[in-house]
Amino acid sequence: MKVCHINLSRRFSGSERQTLQLIKQQLREGYKLTIVARHNSAFEKEVEKLPCKLITTRSCFINQSAKLNKQCDLFHAHDEQGAQWAYMQNLKHGSLYIITHRNNKALVNKYFSTKTYQNAHTLVGLSTSIVNKLTAKFSGKDCIKIPSSPLSYPVNQNKVDQIWSSHGYKFLVMHATSLEKHKGFDVSINAARILQEKNSPIHFLLLGSGPQEANLRKQAEGLNNVFFMCKQEDMGTWFASANLLIHPSYKEGLGSVILEAMAAGLPVIASNTGGIPDIIENEKTGLLIEPGNAQALADAIERLANDQELRERLQAEAKEILPAFEISQTSKLYNGLYAHVLTEKQSA
């Protein structure tokens, strides 16, 4: 099958990592792939390492071509500007495209963005929550759920030992994502304050970078159990170093880092919001708290820190659900979608 993937993000974050993982899996399965990437982006540099055709562009409005219709059966957009590029390819050359929508934010109510989604053949959401929002806004449009897949990372045991030692072999709680307001780092810091006041021997490792860093560092002043570790690339090492992952977001598309932590054997506490309940069944595959509730987060952390049997049970239950999220399964679902779309095209 000949597919063109489009991702025009300037960043290289979870969305781009997920796109790249799907591309690699499809190459292993024998797909003939064309990739459209933003010129001089981190995503472009990663794609350059792969055996597929690469097209670069500086804008979603340029570098479309009729020739691509002969080279590709279907166009698959993975971010907002990538979707707009696919829409322009459709307007200019009648190309068929689908969109994977990865976040749980309110959809932009602008004419061009709305037309971009309305003209896609199918909209894919990572979670039940996202699919429900897409269905509500674009009634009559095919909207289906295909989740993210956990990435796997190598572990540097020497660095793990250094991290343990530097924190005095304390119980280590990790919150790892971009330092944005909706990710709930303020909740983590408030929970850390509650536990410090109880003299609880628990350390919080905050991994990531982003626009809220200065505010969060100010909020954490006076706390000796909170450590800002900046953005880390060797996540396997950090998962191996932690005892627990927390993810108290106010809103979340799915929460790929939760899947990655589970795959690494960590128990997880997260917010009961967005797509997270697609992964976590409370008291079974993890613990859920209500968004913004620092006291509930502190209580849940303390509970898990003091109950090894509960941690092990959550880890075992989480392991049972992971096969449904593996990249081979995700690719299988996309393969079925591609085949369905192309069959409809041929019979039209």
Secondary structure as UniProt FT lines:
FT   STRAND          2..7
FT   HELIX           14..28
FT   TURN            29..30
FT   STRAND          32..38
FT   TURN            39..40
FT   HELIX           42..47
FT   TURN            48..49
FT   STRAND          53..57
FT   TURN            60..61
FT   HELIX           67..71
FT   STRAND          74..77
FT   HELIX           80..93
FT   STRAND          97..101
FT   HELIX           111..118
FT   STRAND          122..125
FT   HELIX           128..137
FT   TURN            139..140
FT   STRAND          142..145
FT   HELIX           157..166
FT   TURN            167..169
FT   STRAND          171..176
FT   HELIX           181..183
FT   HELIX           185..197
FT   TURN            198..199
FT   STRAND          202..207
FT   TURN            211..212
FT   HELIX           213..219
FT   TURN            220..222
FT   STRAND          226..230
FT   HELIX           235..241
FT   STRAND          244..247
FT   HELIX           256..263
FT   TURN            264..265
FT   STRAND          268..271
FT   TURN            274..275
FT   HELIX           276..278
FT   TURN            283..285
FT   STRAND          286..289
FT   TURN            291..292
FT   HELIX           294..305
FT   HELIX           308..321
FT   HELIX           322..325
FT   HELIX           327..347
//
